[in-house]
Amino acid sequence: MNTSRSTNTCRKAHHSEEFKQGLVKRLDKIEGQIRGIKKMIQEDRYCDHILNQLTAVRSALASVQEQLLLGHMHTCVLDQLKEGDTAVIEELSSTIRRMLR
């Protein structure tokens, strides 16, 4: 079993086109929301309205993050475990710890 991982290893995700397109679509929407918030600030809109929009963006980003994490576990992590690479568990644990901060 390979339990060590080189930090130089160039790995790529292998998600379906449909999965990637779904994430990109969500990120495009978030990008539009960010532009809207920027415009609201430039136009001196009421702070509470801007804060509500920021909360919506944060929630949308969390949703993208959750989908990507689940996709990662069902594809990348599972495949690496099948190949005997148990170091992926520590990598995933570190990623989750960073996400929870």
N, CA, C and O atoms as a GROMACS GRO file, in nm:
protein
  404
    1MET      N    1   0.083  -0.119   0.000
    1MET     CA    2   0.000   0.000   0.000
    1MET      C    3   0.086   0.125   0.000
    1MET      O    4   0.186   0.133   0.072
    2ASN      N    5   0.048   0.219  -0.081
    2ASN     CA    6   0.119   0.345  -0.087
    2ASN      C    7   0.057   0.440   0.013
    2ASN      O    8  -0.057   0.483  -0.004
    3THR      N    9   0.132   0.472   0.117
    3THR     CA   10   0.079   0.562   0.218
    3THR      C   11   0.151   0.696   0.218
    3THR      O   12   0.127   0.778   0.306
    4SER      N   13   0.240   0.718   0.122
    4SER     CA   14   0.307   0.847   0.113
    4SER      C   15   0.265   0.914  -0.016
    4SER      O   16   0.238   0.849  -0.117
    5ARG      N   17   0.261   1.044  -0.011
    5ARG     CA   18   0.215   1.120  -0.126
    5ARG      C   19   0.314   1.233  -0.155
    5ARG      O   20   0.350   1.309  -0.065
    6SER      N   21   0.355   1.242  -0.277
    6SER     CA   22   0.442   1.350  -0.319
    6SER      C   23   0.360   1.476  -0.337
    6SER      O   24   0.252   1.472  -0.397
    7THR      N   25   0.409   1.587  -0.285
    7THR     CA   26   0.337   1.713  -0.301
    7THR      C   27   0.348   1.765  -0.443
    7THR      O   28   0.276   1.857  -0.481
    8ASN      N   29   0.439   1.708  -0.523
    8ASN     CA   30   0.456   1.751  -0.661
    8ASN      C   31   0.366   1.676  -0.756
    8ASN      O   32   0.357   1.712  -0.874
    9THR      N   33   0.298   1.572  -0.710
    9THR     CA   34   0.216   1.490  -0.798
    9THR      C   35   0.108   1.576  -0.861
    9THR      O   36   0.033   1.645  -0.791
   10CYS      N   37   0.100   1.570  -0.992
   10CYS     CA   38  -0.002   1.645  -1.064
   10CYS      C   39  -0.122   1.554  -1.087
   10CYS      O   40  -0.121   1.469  -1.176
   11ARG      N   41  -0.223   1.573  -1.005
   11ARG     CA   42  -0.344   1.492  -1.018
   11ARG      C   43  -0.453   1.578  -1.080
   11ARG      O   44  -0.452   1.700  -1.069
   12LYS      N   45  -0.545   1.513  -1.145
   12LYS     CA   46  -0.660   1.582  -1.203
   12LYS      C   47  -0.786   1.514  -1.155
   12LYS      O   48  -0.790   1.393  -1.134
   13ALA      N   49  -0.890   1.594  -1.140
   13ALA     CA   50  -1.021   1.539  -1.108
   13ALA      C   51  -1.076   1.470  -1.232
   13ALA      O   52  -1.034   1.501  -1.344
   14HIS      N   53  -1.165   1.381  -1.212
   14HIS     CA   54  -1.226   1.312  -1.325
   14HIS      C   55  -1.378   1.305  -1.304
   14HIS      O   56  -1.437   1.198  -1.290
   15HIS      N   57  -1.437   1.424  -1.303
   15HIS     CA   58  -1.582   1.435  -1.287
   15HIS      C   59  -1.647   1.438  -1.425
   15HIS      O   60  -1.583   1.472  -1.525
   16SER      N   61  -1.772   1.403  -1.428
   16SER     CA   62  -1.846   1.404  -1.555
   16SER      C   63  -1.862   1.549  -1.603
   16SER      O   64  -1.857   1.644  -1.525
   17GLU      N   65  -1.882   1.562  -1.732
   17GLU     CA   66  -1.906   1.695  -1.790
   17GLU      C   67  -2.030   1.758  -1.729
   17GLU      O   68  -2.034   1.878  -1.704
   18GLU      N   69  -2.132   1.677  -1.705
   18GLU     CA   70  -2.256   1.727  -1.645
   18GLU      C   71  -2.230   1.785  -1.505
   18GLU      O   72  -2.280   1.892  -1.470
   19PHE      N   73  -2.150   1.714  -1.426
   19PHE     CA   74  -2.115   1.760  -1.292
   19PHE      C   75  -2.039   1.892  -1.299
   19PHE      O   76  -2.072   1.987  -1.228
   20LYS      N   77  -1.938   1.898  -1.386
   20LYS     CA   78  -1.858   2.020  -1.399
   20LYS      C   79  -1.943   2.136  -1.449
   20LYS      O   80  -1.930   2.248  -1.399
   21GLN      N   81  -2.030   2.110  -1.545
   21GLN     CA   82  -2.116   2.216  -1.598
   21GLN      C   83  -2.210   2.270  -1.491
   21GLN      O   84  -2.238   2.389  -1.486
   22GLY      N   85  -2.259   2.180  -1.405
   22GLY     CA   86  -2.344   2.224  -1.295
   22GLY      C   87  -2.271   2.317  -1.199
   22GLY      O   88  -2.326   2.418  -1.156
   23LEU      N   89  -2.148   2.281  -1.166
   23LEU     CA   90  -2.069   2.367  -1.077
   23LEU      C   91  -2.039   2.501  -1.143
   23LEU      O   92  -2.049   2.606  -1.079
   24VAL      N   93  -2.001   2.498  -1.270
   24VAL     CA   94  -1.970   2.622  -1.342
   24VAL      C   95  -2.093   2.712  -1.350
   24VAL      O   96  -2.082   2.833  -1.334
   25LYS      N   97  -2.208   2.652  -1.374
   25LYS     CA   98  -2.332   2.730  -1.380
   25LYS      C   99  -2.359   2.799  -1.246
   25LYS      O  100  -2.395   2.917  -1.242
   26ARG      N  101  -2.341   2.725  -1.138
   26ARG     CA  102  -2.360   2.785  -1.006
   26ARG      C  103  -2.259   2.896  -0.979
   26ARG      O  104  -2.293   3.001  -0.925
   27LEU      N  105  -2.134   2.873  -1.019
   27LEU     CA  106  -2.030   2.974  -0.998
   27LEU      C  107  -2.055   3.098  -1.084
   27LEU      O  108  -2.027   3.210  -1.041
   28ASP      N  109  -2.108   3.079  -1.204
   28ASP     CA  110  -2.144   3.194  -1.288
   28ASP      C  111  -2.252   3.278  -1.219
   28ASP      O  112  -2.248   3.401  -1.222
   29LYS      N  113  -2.348   3.210  -1.158
   29LYS     CA  114  -2.454   3.281  -1.087
   29LYS      C  115  -2.396   3.358  -0.968
   29LYS      O  116  -2.432   3.473  -0.942
   30ILE      N  117  -2.306   3.294  -0.896
   30ILE     CA  118  -2.242   3.359  -0.781
   30ILE      C  119  -2.161   3.480  -0.828
   30ILE      O  120  -2.162   3.585  -0.764
   31GLU      N  121  -2.092   3.464  -0.939
   31GLU     CA  122  -2.015   3.575  -0.995
   31GLU      C  123  -2.107   3.694  -1.024
   31GLU      O  124  -2.071   3.809  -0.998
   32GLY      N  125  -2.224   3.667  -1.079
   32GLY     CA  126  -2.321   3.773  -1.105
   32GLY      C  127  -2.369   3.838  -0.976
   32GLY      O  128  -2.387   3.960  -0.970
   33GLN      N  129  -2.389   3.756  -0.873
   33GLN     CA  130  -2.430   3.811  -0.743
   33GLN      C  131  -2.321   3.902  -0.687
   33GLN      O  132  -2.351   4.008  -0.631
   34ILE      N  133  -2.196   3.863  -0.702
   34ILE     CA  134  -2.084   3.945  -0.653
   34ILE      C  135  -2.081   4.079  -0.726
   34ILE      O  136  -2.063   4.184  -0.665
   35ARG      N  137  -2.100   4.075  -0.859
   35ARG     CA  138  -2.103   4.200  -0.936
   35ARG      C  139  -2.219   4.289  -0.888
   35ARG      O  140  -2.205   4.411  -0.879
   36GLY      N  141  -2.332   4.226  -0.857
   36GLY     CA  142  -2.446   4.301  -0.806
   36GLY      C  143  -2.416   4.366  -0.672
   36GLY      O  144  -2.456   4.479  -0.647
   37ILE      N  145  -2.348   4.294  -0.586
   37ILE     CA  146  -2.311   4.349  -0.454
   37ILE      C  147  -2.216   4.466  -0.472
   37ILE      O  148  -2.230   4.568  -0.405
   38LYS      N  149  -2.120   4.451  -0.561
   38LYS     CA  150  -2.025   4.560  -0.588
   38LYS      C  151  -2.101   4.684  -0.634
   38LYS      O  152  -2.071   4.795  -0.589
   39LYS      N  153  -2.198   4.666  -0.722
   39LYS     CA  154  -2.277   4.778  -0.771
   39LYS      C  155  -2.359   4.841  -0.658
   39LYS      O  156  -2.372   4.963  -0.649
   40MET      N  157  -2.414   4.755  -0.572
   40MET     CA  158  -2.491   4.806  -0.458
   40MET      C  159  -2.404   4.895  -0.370
   40MET      O  160  -2.449   5.000  -0.323
   41ILE      N  161  -2.282   4.854  -0.347
   41ILE     CA  162  -2.190   4.934  -0.264
   41ILE      C  163  -2.159   5.065  -0.333
   41ILE      O  164  -2.160   5.171  -0.270
   42GLN      N  165  -2.131   5.060  -0.463
   42GLN     CA  166  -2.100   5.182  -0.538
   42GLN      C  167  -2.218   5.279  -0.538
   42GLN      O  168  -2.198   5.401  -0.543
   43GLU      N  169  -2.340   5.226  -0.533
   43GLU     CA  170  -2.460   5.308  -0.536
   43GLU      C  171  -2.510   5.346  -0.396
   43GLU      O  172  -2.619   5.401  -0.380
   44ASP      N  173  -2.428   5.316  -0.294
   44ASP     CA  174  -2.463   5.349  -0.155
   44ASP      C  175  -2.597   5.290  -0.112
   44ASP      O  176  -2.675   5.356  -0.043
   45ARG      N  177  -2.622   5.166  -0.153
   45ARG     CA  178  -2.745   5.098  -0.113
   45ARG      C  179  -2.742   5.070   0.036
   45ARG      O  180  -2.636   5.070   0.098
   46TYR      N  181  -2.856   5.047   0.092
   46TYR     CA  182  -2.872   5.024   0.235
   46TYR      C  183  -2.791   4.901   0.278
   46TYR      O  184  -2.798   4.795   0.216
   47CYS      N  185  -2.714   4.918   0.384
   47CYS     CA  186  -2.620   4.814   0.430
   47CYS      C  187  -2.689   4.681   0.456
   47CYS      O  188  -2.634   4.576   0.422
   48ASP      N  189  -2.806   4.684   0.515
   48ASP     CA  190  -2.875   4.559   0.547
   48ASP      C  191  -2.905   4.479   0.421
   48ASP      O  192  -2.895   4.356   0.422
   49HIS      N  193  -2.940   4.546   0.312
   49HIS     CA  194  -2.967   4.477   0.186
   49HIS      C  195  -2.840   4.414   0.130
   49HIS      O  196  -2.842   4.302   0.078
   50ILE      N  197  -2.730   4.485   0.142
   50ILE     CA  198  -2.601   4.432   0.096
   50ILE      C  199  -2.562   4.311   0.180
   50ILE      O  200  -2.517   4.210   0.127
   51LEU      N  201  -2.577   4.322   0.310
   51LEU     CA  202  -2.544   4.210   0.399
   51LEU      C  203  -2.628   4.088   0.367
   51LEU      O  204  -2.577   3.976   0.372
   52ASN      N  205  -2.755   4.107   0.334
   52ASN     CA  206  -2.840   3.994   0.295
   52ASN      C  207  -2.789   3.928   0.168
   52ASN      O  208  -2.792   3.805   0.156
   53GLN      N  209  -2.744   4.007   0.073
   53GLN     CA  210  -2.689   3.952  -0.051
   53GLN      C  211  -2.558   3.877  -0.024
   53GLN      O  212  -2.533   3.772  -0.084
   54LEU      N  213  -2.476   3.930   0.064
   54LEU     CA  214  -2.351   3.862   0.100
   54LEU      C  215  -2.381   3.727   0.166
   54LEU      O  216  -2.311   3.629   0.142
   55THR      N  217  -2.484   3.722   0.249
   55THR     CA  218  -2.523   3.596   0.312
   55THR      C  219  -2.568   3.495   0.207
   55THR      O  220  -2.536   3.377   0.216
   56ALA      N  221  -2.641   3.542   0.106
   56ALA     CA  222  -2.686   3.454  -0.001
   56ALA      C  223  -2.567   3.399  -0.079
   56ALA      O  224  -2.566   3.282  -0.116
   57VAL      N  225  -2.467   3.483  -0.104
   57VAL     CA  226  -2.347   3.438  -0.177
   57VAL      C  227  -2.272   3.335  -0.095
   57VAL      O  228  -2.227   3.233  -0.148
   58ARG      N  229  -2.257   3.362   0.033
   58ARG     CA  230  -2.187   3.267   0.120
   58ARG      C  231  -2.257   3.132   0.121
   58ARG      O  232  -2.192   3.027   0.118
   59SER      N  233  -2.388   3.134   0.126
   59SER     CA  234  -2.466   3.010   0.123
   59SER      C  235  -2.448   2.938  -0.011
   59SER      O  236  -2.434   2.815  -0.014
   60ALA      N  237  -2.449   3.012  -0.120
   60ALA     CA  238  -2.432   2.953  -0.252
   60ALA      C  239  -2.293   2.891  -0.266
   60ALA      O  240  -2.279   2.783  -0.322
   61LEU      N  241  -2.191   2.959  -0.215
   61LEU     CA  242  -2.055   2.904  -0.218
   61LEU      C  243  -2.045   2.777  -0.134
   61LEU      O  244  -1.977   2.681  -0.173
   62ALA      N  245  -2.111   2.777  -0.020
   62ALA     CA  246  -2.110   2.658   0.065
   62ALA      C  247  -2.174   2.540  -0.007
   62ALA      O  248  -2.130   2.426   0.008
   63SER      N  249  -2.277   2.567  -0.085
   63SER     CA  250  -2.343   2.461  -0.161
   63SER      C  251  -2.249   2.405  -0.268
   63SER      O  252  -2.243   2.283  -0.287
   64VAL      N  253  -2.177   2.491  -0.338
   64VAL     CA  254  -2.080   2.446  -0.438
   64VAL      C  255  -1.971   2.364  -0.370
   64VAL      O  256  -1.930   2.260  -0.420
   65GLN      N  257  -1.924   2.413  -0.256
   65GLN     CA  258  -1.819   2.344  -0.182
   65GLN      C  259  -1.866   2.205  -0.140
   65GLN      O  260  -1.791   2.108  -0.151
   66GLU      N  261  -1.988   2.195  -0.092
   66GLU     CA  262  -2.042   2.066  -0.049
   66GLU      C  263  -2.054   1.969  -0.166
   66GLU      O  264  -2.018   1.852  -0.155
   67GLN      N  265  -2.105   2.018  -0.279
   67GLN     CA  266  -2.118   1.932  -0.397
   67GLN      C  267  -1.982   1.882  -0.443
   67GLN      O  268  -1.966   1.765  -0.478
   68LEU      N  269  -1.884   1.973  -0.445
   68LEU     CA  270  -1.750   1.933  -0.489
   68LEU      C  271  -1.687   1.834  -0.392
   68LEU      O  272  -1.621   1.740  -0.435
   69LEU      N  273  -1.706   1.855  -0.263
   69LEU     CA  274  -1.653   1.762  -0.164
   69LEU      C  275  -1.714   1.623  -0.183
   69LEU      O  276  -1.641   1.523  -0.183
   70LEU      N  277  -1.844   1.616  -0.198
   70LEU     CA  278  -1.910   1.487  -0.219
   70LEU      C  279  -1.862   1.422  -0.349
   70LEU      O  280  -1.836   1.301  -0.353
   71GLY      N  281  -1.852   1.501  -0.454
   71GLY     CA  282  -1.801   1.449  -0.580
   71GLY      C  283  -1.659   1.398  -0.566
   71GLY      O  284  -1.624   1.293  -0.622
   72HIS      N  285  -1.577   1.470  -0.493
   72HIS     CA  286  -1.438   1.432  -0.468
   72HIS      C  287  -1.432   1.297  -0.396
   72HIS      O  288  -1.353   1.210  -0.432
   73MET      N  289  -1.515   1.282  -0.294
   73MET     CA  290  -1.513   1.157  -0.218
   73MET      C  291  -1.560   1.038  -0.303
   73MET      O  292  -1.507   0.928  -0.291
   74HIS      N  293  -1.660   1.062  -0.388
   74HIS     CA  294  -1.717   0.952  -0.468
   74HIS      C  295  -1.633   0.917  -0.589
   74HIS      O  296  -1.651   0.810  -0.648
   75THR      N  297  -1.542   1.003  -0.628
   75THR     CA  298  -1.459   0.974  -0.746
   75THR      C  299  -1.312   0.967  -0.707
   75THR      O  300  -1.254   0.858  -0.698
   76CYS      N  301  -1.252   1.081  -0.684
   76CYS     CA  302  -1.107   1.089  -0.661
   76CYS      C  303  -1.062   1.004  -0.542
   76CYS      O  304  -0.972   0.921  -0.553
   77VAL      N  305  -1.126   1.026  -0.428
   77VAL     CA  306  -1.086   0.955  -0.305
   77VAL      C  307  -1.110   0.806  -0.321
   77VAL      O  308  -1.023   0.724  -0.289
   78LEU      N  309  -1.227   0.770  -0.368
   78LEU     CA  310  -1.259   0.628  -0.385
   78LEU      C  311  -1.161   0.559  -0.479
   78LEU      O  312  -1.114   0.449  -0.451
   79ASP      N  313  -1.130   0.623  -0.591
   79ASP     CA  314  -1.036   0.565  -0.686
   79ASP      C  315  -0.896   0.548  -0.626
   79ASP      O  316  -0.831   0.446  -0.648
   80GLN      N  317  -0.852   0.647  -0.549
   80GLN     CA  318  -0.720   0.636  -0.488
   80GLN      C  319  -0.716   0.526  -0.382
   80GLN      O  320  -0.616   0.456  -0.369
   81LEU      N  321  -0.824   0.511  -0.309
   81LEU     CA  322  -0.831   0.402  -0.211
   81LEU      C  323  -0.828   0.267  -0.282
   81LEU      O  324  -0.762   0.174  -0.235
   82LYS      N  325  -0.899   0.255  -0.394
   82LYS     CA  326  -0.898   0.130  -0.471
   82LYS      C  327  -0.758   0.098  -0.521
   82LYS      O  328  -0.723  -0.019  -0.538
   83GLU      N  329  -0.677   0.201  -0.546
   83GLU     CA  330  -0.539   0.182  -0.591
   83GLU      C  331  -0.444   0.156  -0.473
   83GLU      O  332  -0.324   0.136  -0.493
   84GLY      N  333  -0.498   0.155  -0.352
   84GLY     CA  334  -0.417   0.129  -0.233
   84GLY      C  335  -0.352   0.253  -0.174
   84GLY      O  336  -0.268   0.241  -0.084
   85ASP      N  337  -0.389   0.369  -0.220
   85ASP     CA  338  -0.331   0.494  -0.171
   85ASP      C  339  -0.411   0.543  -0.051
   85ASP      O  340  -0.507   0.618  -0.066
   86THR      N  341  -0.370   0.500   0.066
   86THR     CA  342  -0.443   0.538   0.189
   86THR      C  343  -0.408   0.678   0.238
   86THR      O  344  -0.474   0.730   0.328
   87ALA      N  345  -0.304   0.739   0.182
   87ALA     CA  346  -0.267   0.876   0.221
   87ALA      C  347  -0.378   0.974   0.186
   87ALA      O  348  -0.384   1.084   0.242
   88VAL      N  349  -0.465   0.935   0.095
   88VAL     CA  350  -0.574   1.023   0.056
   88VAL      C  351  -0.667   1.051   0.174
   88VAL      O  352  -0.734   1.154   0.176
   89ILE      N  353  -0.672   0.963   0.272
   89ILE     CA  354  -0.756   0.985   0.390
   89ILE      C  355  -0.705   1.104   0.470
   89ILE      O  356  -0.784   1.189   0.512
   90GLU      N  357  -0.574   1.113   0.491
   90GLU     CA  358  -0.518   1.227   0.563
   90GLU      C  359  -0.537   1.356   0.484
   90GLU      O  360  -0.568   1.461   0.540
   91GLU      N  361  -0.520   1.346   0.352
   91GLU     CA  362  -0.541   1.463   0.266
   91GLU      C  363  -0.685   1.512   0.279
   91GLU      O  364  -0.709   1.632   0.294
   92LEU      N  365  -0.781   1.420   0.274
   92LEU     CA  366  -0.922   1.456   0.288
   92LEU      C  367  -0.951   1.513   0.426
   92LEU      O  368  -1.026   1.609   0.440
   93SER      N  369  -0.892   1.453   0.529
   93SER     CA  370  -0.910   1.503   0.665
   93SER      C  371  -0.860   1.647   0.678
   93SER      O  372  -0.926   1.730   0.740
   94SER      N  373  -0.747   1.676   0.621
   94SER     CA  374  -0.691   1.812   0.623
   94SER      C  375  -0.782   1.910   0.550
   94SER      O  376  -0.803   2.023   0.595
   95THR      N  377  -0.834   1.865   0.438
   95THR     CA  378  -0.925   1.951   0.360
   95THR      C  379  -1.050   1.982   0.441
   95THR      O  380  -1.094   2.097   0.445
   96ILE      N  381  -1.107   1.882   0.504
   96ILE     CA  382  -1.228   1.904   0.584
   96ILE      C  383  -1.199   1.994   0.703
   96ILE      O  384  -1.280   2.081   0.736
   97ARG      N  385  -1.083   1.976   0.768
   97ARG     CA  386  -1.048   2.065   0.880
   97ARG      C  387  -1.040   2.210   0.832
   97ARG      O  388  -1.088   2.300   0.901
   98ARG      N  389  -0.980   2.235   0.716
   98ARG     CA  390  -0.972   2.372   0.662
   98ARG      C  391  -1.111   2.426   0.632
   98ARG      O  392  -1.139   2.543   0.655
   99MET      N  393  -1.198   2.340   0.581
   99MET     CA  394  -1.333   2.384   0.547
   99MET      C  395  -1.413   2.424   0.672
   99MET      O  396  -1.500   2.511   0.665
  100LEU      N  397  -1.383   2.362   0.783
  100LEU     CA  398  -1.459   2.387   0.906
  100LEU      C  399  -1.411   2.509   0.984
  100LEU      O  400  -1.474   2.549   1.082
  101ARG      N  401  -1.304   2.567   0.941
  101ARG     CA  402  -1.254   2.689   1.011
  101ARG      C  403  -1.338   2.808   0.980
  101ARG      O  404  -1.310   2.918   1.029
   0.00000   0.00000   0.00000
